[in-house]
Amino acid sequence: MTDVPAPLADPHLVYDPVAGDGPKDVVILGSTGSIGTQAIDLVLRNPDRFRVTGLSANGGRVALLAEQAHRLRVRTVAVAREDVVGALRDALAARYGPGEPLPEILAGADAATRLAASDCHTVLNGITGSIGLAPTLAALEAGRTLALANKESLIVGGPLVKALAKPGQIIPVDSEHAALFQALAAGTRADVRKLVVTASGGPFRGRTRDELANVTVEDALAHPTWAMGPVITINSATLVNKGLEVIEAHLLYDIPFDRIEVVVHPQSYVHSMVEFTDGSTLAQATPPDMRGPIAIGLGWPERVPDAAPVFDWSKASTWEFHPLDNEAFPSVNLARHVGGLAGTAPAVFNAANEECVEAFRAGALPFNGIIDTVIRVVEEHGTPRPGTSLTVPDVLEAETWARARTRELTARTASAEARA
């Protein structure tokens, strides 16, 4: 039998950096975003299990960040935007009573990274985008359990993450990967035949490529089942998000790309499935709500009672599954190709997509132009040199090039459409 690498996420292994009684100390990165706010709701409902010691945010919602810090009585608040430090300090002072010490404030581009290495049990990385890579690496290097909702940091820096992570140190928080994580607990790695990642199909399920040509930003943001931020919602509309999840599943569980399948499931009740060699398929199912996966990330190996809603089995319901239309939505196959290239190719794919989404939101790129432009940038990037080791500067350089090239291409597209 040939040796295979140990998976990053393994439900059979428990990494406990700080054993002991009492609540787990938790740091939440991206606290004012969708994942962060739902994590705080979970913590506040379970004060005997979790205690938040630090929060980080970009700085666009200072009042909310100050309110969270005061309600949770955190030690440290980190904000990426240095220009809002004064407003944050004023917002905190308005909430704390006379004589109450204010939390420490960290500010700057590396604030979340410094917070991720602070003294705690678990770091929940709920930052959106590849800027989450440095905090992910910092948390792992500091020996914290990492509840990972920031898929981009794993995708763009897979070898770097794998080099630092200890067995059981990463718990996935994406609903699909939390589902796979739980289903994989039923068997050994040798028992696994296939991972089946489910996709809602987004707001454009069933449409052809031609029918997608003139969809608007408002159309793309109208997700039928999930309430998420604008970037991830548009990624769900293009199914780029599902492509990223395929790469993430490959990296987390060391399953080859040809054994990771995507199936469209409009109801979003089954979050993913594992097919075993004996013919059994185990599905993890809950109503669409991210508090369940967050509870797995923060609480594993224990489950948090009443973390998320349950099904009402007294009511009839229908669950559908459809094959993915790879012609209308080529992003998943592109992600398989990029994941197979490895090296800096995933970073280029992700960065180009982020730029294209912003161009689409600004009206500078049509919907189909998102994936068309990403394909062109990936092709221009070419095949990584074999035998080279990935470094953080490599990732940053590749992202910088990809963003610049994507902006050039989207500017040309906008200019051509303006002349037409």
N, C-alpha and C positions, 0 to 999 in steps of 0.2 A: 504494500500500500504506500502510495506517495504521500509525503508530508504536505499538509495544507496549512495556510496561515490561520492563526486563531482569529475569530471574528472580533470586531471592536465591541459589538453589543451582544452579550450572551446572557439570557435570562437565568441560566443555571449558575452563574457566578455573581457574587455580591462583593462589591468593593466598598469597604466602610472605613473612610479615613479617620473618623472620630467616633469611636465606639462609646457608648454610655447611655444613661437614661436622660429623659427630658426631651424637649422639642429639638428638632434639627435646625441648626442655624443655616439660613438660606440667603444667598445674594441673587437678586433679580436684575438681569441686564435687559434693557428695553422695557422698563416698567410701565411706560405710558402707552405702549402699543397694545395690540389685541391680546397677544400671549401674556404680556405682563399684567394687564388689568384683570384677566381671568385668573392668573396665578394668585394675585393678591386677594381676590374674592375667595379662592380656595383656602388660602392661609388664614384669613380672618374667620372663616367658619371652622377652622381646626387649630386653635391656638395651643392645644396640648401636643400637637404633632410638629408644628413648624413655627419658627421665629425668624423674621426677616431682619438681617443686620445691615444690608446695603442695597441701594437702588441706583440704577443708571438710566439715563435717557439722553436723547440728542439735544433737547432743550427747546423744542417747539411748543411744549405744553407745560410751562413753568408752574402755573397755579395747580395743575393736577399733580405734578411731581411733588410739590410742597405739601399738598394735602395727603398724598400717600406716605411721605416721610413722617409726617406728624402722627397719622393714624397708626402706623406700624412702629413708631418710636425707634427708627433705625439709627445706627451709629454714623453712617456715611452716605452721602448723596454724590453721585458723579454725573457730570453734564459735559457733553462734547463741545458745546458752543460756549466759548469763554465770554462772549459778549452778553450773555444772559445771567452771569454770576450775580451781578448786583440785584437784578429783578428776583432771582431765586432766593437770595439772602433776605430780601424784603418780604417775599411771600412766606418764607419760613418764620421770620420774626413775627409776622402778623398772626400766625397760628399758635406759636408757643407762648406760654404764659411768662410773666415777669420772673426773671431768675432762672428759667429753664434753659439748660445748655442746648444750643442749636447743634445739629449734626455737622460733622466735618464735611466740607465741600471739596471735591476733586473736580478740576476743570481742564479741558483740552482734549485733543484727539486721542490721547492715550489714557483718558480718565477711566473708561470702562475696563481697559486692560489692567490697570492698577487695582481696580476694585475686584476684578476676577481673581486676583492672587491674594486677596485679603483673607483673614482668618474666618473660616466658615466650614460647614460640612458639604453643602451642595451649591453649585452655581447653575442657575437656570439662564441659558443664553437664548433670549428671545429677540435679539437684534435682527433686523432685516438687512440682508445683503452681505457681501464679502467682507465688509468692514468688521464683521464678527470673528474673523480668523484670529487676529491677535488676542482677543479675550479668550477664545477657545483654547489656544495654545498656553496662555498664562494660567488658566484654571487647571489644565492637565499637569503642567509643570509644577504647580504648587501643591498637587496631590489632592485636589478637590474632586468629588463626584460631579460629573458634568451632565446635567439634564439638557439635552441638545435639541433646541427648536430651530436654531440657525443652521439650516441645511447647507447654505452656501459656504460656510467655513470648512465643512468637511469636503465638499465637492471641489473647491479650488485648491485646498491644501491637504488632500487625502493622505499622501505619504508622510507629511509632517505630523498630522494628527495621529496616524498609526504608529509613528516612531515614539510618541510620547505616552499614549494611552496605555494604562495597565489593564489587565483582564477585569472586566466588569465595571470599569470606571465611567463608561459612557452609557447613559440611558436615553434612548431616542424619545422625542416628544412629538414630532410630526404624527398625526393621527394614523397614517398608513404604517409608519415604522414602529410605532407603539403597538399597533395591531399585530404586525409580524413578530415583534418581540414576545408578545404574550402567547401567540400560537406556537412559536418555536419552543416554548417551554414544555410542550407535549412530547417531544422526541429528541433524538440526538441529531447531530449534523449529518451523520451518515444516513439518517432516515429521510432527509429532505430531498424531494425530487424537483420542486419548483416553488418559487415565490410568485404570488398573484397580487399585484398592486391594483387597487380599484381606483377609478376616476369617475367623478360625477358627470364628466362630459362638458361641464361649464354651461354658459348661457347659449352656446351655439351648437349643441349636440344635434346631429342629424343634418346639418347644413353642409353643402358642398363648398369646395374652395371658391367657386365663382360667386356663390351666395354670401361669402364672407368679405367680398371685395369692398363693400361700402358700409360696413357696420361702424357705428360711432363709439366714442369713448363711453358714453352713457350705456349703450348696449353691452359693452364688454364688462362694465362694472356691475351689471345686474345678475350676480351669481344666484342660481336658483336655490341653493341649500346652505351655503356658508356665508357668514358675515366676517369679512377680512379686510385688511388694508388694501389700498388701490393697486399697489405693485403686484402683490401675490394674487389678487383677484384677476388682473389682466393676464398674469402668467397662467392662471387656471383656464382662462378663455382661449389662450393659444395652445394650451397643454404643455407649454414649456415647464411649468411647475411639475407635471408628471414625469417629464424627461429628467429633471433634476432629481426627482425621487427615485427613479430607476438607478441613477448613478449612486445616490446615497445608499440604497439598499445593497448594491454591489459592494460598496466600501464597508458598510456596517456588518454584513453577514458573510462576506467572501463567497457569494454565490455568483457563478458566471453570468454574463449578460444574456446568454441564450436560454437561461433557466429562470429569467425574470420576465413575467408577462404582465401586460396592462389590459384590464377589462373595464369597460364602461358600466357603471352602476348608478343610474340617475338618482336613486333615493338617498345615497350616501349613508346607508345604514351599516353595510359591511365595509369595514375600513381597510381590510386586506385579508389575504388567505395564504395558508401554507399547504401545499400538496405533498403528501408523504409517499414513500416508495410502495407502501402496501395498498395504495389507491385511495386512502382517506384524505379528505381536505378539511382543514379546520379553519373556520372563519371567526373573526372577532367582530362583534356587532354591538353598536349602541346608537341611539339617536344622535344626529350631528351636534356635537358639543365638545369643544377643546378642553374642557375641565377634566374629562376622563384621562386623556393622554398626559396632561400636565400632572395629574395626581400620580400616574405611574412614574413619571420622571422624578418627582419629588419624594415619593413614598416607598418605591421598590426596595426590598421585596415584600413590603406590606401594602395592602390595598387600603384606600381611604374610603370609609363608608359614605355613601350618598354623595360621592364626588360629582356625579353627572346624572342626567335624567335616565329613566329606564323605559322600556317598551310597555305599552298597554296591550297585553296579549288577548284581552277580551274584545278587541276591535280587529276586523279583517284588514289585511294590508297585502300589497303585491310588491315583490322585490324583483327587479329586472336586471339582466346582465346582457351586454351587447359587445361584440368585437369592436376594437378601435379602428376608426377610419384613418389610416396612415396617409392617404392621399390628401385629405382635407387638413389633417393635423400631422405634418411630418416631423414635429419637434421631438417626439419620443425616439424615433429611429435615429435622428440626428444626435440625440443625447447618447444613445448606445455607441454610435460611431466615435463621438468625442471621448466617452468614458474608456473605450478601447484604446484610443490614442494615448490617453493619460498625460503625464507631464504637465505642461502649462495649457494644454488644449481645453480642459474644463474651465479654467480661469478665463480664457478668451471667450468661450461660449457664454458664460455667466455675465461677464462684463458687457459684452456686445448686446446681450438681451436687455440688461438693465438700461443701457443707453437707448435702445430701440423703444422700450416701453415709455420712457420719458418723452421721446420724440413723438410717439403716438398720442400720448396724453396732451402734448402741446399742439397737436394738429399738423405736425411736420412729416408724418409718415402714415400711410394707410395701414389697416390691420394686417393684411397679408404681407405688407412690407416688413413687419417685425421679423418673422422667421426667415424671409428671403434675404434680408440684410445680415442676419446672424449667420446664415449658411455661407454667404460670401466672405464674411470676416473670418470664419473658421477655415474656409478653404485657403484664403490668403495667408493665414498663419502657418499652415502646412503641418507636416508631421514632426513631432519632437525628436530630437536626436536621441538614439538609443543609448542606454548605459549611463545617462546623466542623472544625477541626484537632484531632486527638487529642493529649492531653498525659498525662503520668504522673499528675498529680493527678486528671484525669478518670477514668482507669482505677481508681485507688484509691477514689475517691468512689463509682463505680458498683459496685465489688466490695463496699464497706462496706454500701451500701444493699441489694444482692442478698443478702448473708449475713444481715443483720438481718431482711429480709422472709421469707427462707426459714426462719429459725428460728421466726418467728411462725407460719408455716403448718404446720411440722412439729410444733410444740407443740400446736396445735389438733388435728391429726390424732391425736397420741398421747393427748390428753385425751378425744377422741371415742371412740377404741378402748377406753380404760380404762372409760368409762361403758357401753359396749355389752355 
